């Protein structure tokens, strides 16, 4: 069950940001309380900022999004060497709107797909 962490103002509405407690593609369960609070708070703030400053979602994606779930803490990967957290945007029916990366360095932020 994802844990609510904060709201972001997007497209004239308050969208909840959650932290995933389980990541299905990787098959592990996250012990949310074991995440360093500074890392967690910084990650949530970067996600909120990317959403509210229109750096992550297109206007269409923003209008369709009802929730955002952070699925990973900051890390680099083979597909994206920039340190980033992964996020998943869903609509009101639970369908996927977009997936994206929120970079630790805001100048390297790209739009979700």
C-alpha angles and dihedrals in degrees: 000000000000117000120232112235110165147336126250125200106234129163092348095308139091110250119193119233115212134188114225114236092193129036110204102194091053095039099225136118119230119223094219094192090056093063111104105256093226092055091045094048093046091049093049091047092051091050091048091048093049090051098045095043092052093242098123110037135046116233090259093050091047093052091050097045118101099166142012124210123196105218099180141023120235114305140136120242139190090256094047118021091187110098105256147156119231120234135187123206119205135188126230091275093053094255121142114261098174146329124222151157124247107207124220087224104060092204089067095051116134132189122268121252 
